[in-house]
Amino acid sequence: MRAAVFEKFGHSVDVVTIADPAPSPGGVVVEVHATGLCRSDWHAWAGHDDGVALPHVPGHELVGVIAAVGAEVRRWSVGHRVTTPFVCGCGRCQWCQDGQAQVCPDQTQPGFTHWGSFAEYVALHAADTNLVAVSDAVSDAAAAGLGCRFATAYRALHARAGIEHGEWVTVFGVGGVGLSAVQVAVAAGARVIAVDRTPAALDLARTLGAEYTVLSDGGGERSDGGKHGDVPAQVHDLTGGGSHVAIDAVGAPATCADAIHSLRRRGRHVQVGLLPGIDGHPAVPMDRVIAWELDVLGSHGMASVDYPDMLRLVEAGTLRPQALVERVVGLAEGAGVLPSVGTASPVGVTLIDPRLP
């Protein structure tokens, strides 16, 4: 099969021909029809994830059709159209048995612990625990982001932050996860503020229902006519005392701190963006967390058992992941784009279709 491979962290990603994968006894092989290009893939390429072994095929959010099935699989057959959470549970431990596979201590992750979906085929493990059926009512463009960015945003806001109708939600970073969070929050009846350094990304956030946008670089006019400046101060001004919920979808010390400082007393912060400890663990403003009794919550994907509610909203058109897709490219172009993801200011989502050149 054709696959995008890198042999050194931070170096070129090349499309080469490698052996087709074979299913593990409890796993399957999926023919990939679309896969998302995500900032987490860039972290793997840059060497920020110590679980990645070289050479490596990245890619962790996908949709496709089962091409081969292991002997121990009971729920799935060749031809089933599926996606999977990027965190795949082992299916045996107490966390998996309790429906919390996203924190499984023996988890596997395509594109991280083993070769991923930037390829014509990908092997997925513990299929009976991890696979999610995708109906024909959901397009490839909609389904490809459900395994990571959209499901991550959905669980972060519903299961972790417990957003309620009418609450203020401030989203820091409106790339793939952040734009998904805007959609999810608006669909739940929340009032949304989007914060980003890219005007075009903020324009897209407004089309998805963000009530206000704040350009984090400063300078110029705000969308509501005010001036740029201190981001948390603007959020407090716009919301009349601070946001009920803040989500950091970037994963940088500055966005984490700004998100926490943007909260009202007893607000809830959800950390989704990865905070790699390149220079040690980043400082978190714990003095504010303590004095204002803030909740600081981590969120790590979503288990397959929790997908049905989200999928019903996608099938009904209430949630539209496909609205985030900016372009669809083949493997070669996607391999060329990956190294720039960490420094670029993307607007919308790029999907890779391995069936294209």
Secondary structure, 3 states (H helix, E strand, C coil): CEEEEECCCCCCCEEEECCCCCCCCCCEEEEEEEEEECHHHHHHHHCCCCCCCCCECCCCCEEEEEEEECCCCCCCCCCCEEECCCCECCCCCHHHHCCCHHHCCCCECECCCECCCCECEEEECCHHHHCEECCCCCCHHHHCCHHHHHHHHHHHHHHHCCCCCCCEEEEECCCHHHHHHHHHHHHCCCEEEEEECCHHHHHHHHHCCCCEEEECCCCCECCCCCECCCHHHHHHHHHCCCEEEEEECCCCHHHHHHHHHCEEEEEEEEECCCCCCCCCCCCCCHHHHHHCCCEEEECCCCCHHHHHHHHHHHHHCCCCHHHHEEEEECHHHHHHHHHHCCCCCCCCEEEECCCCC
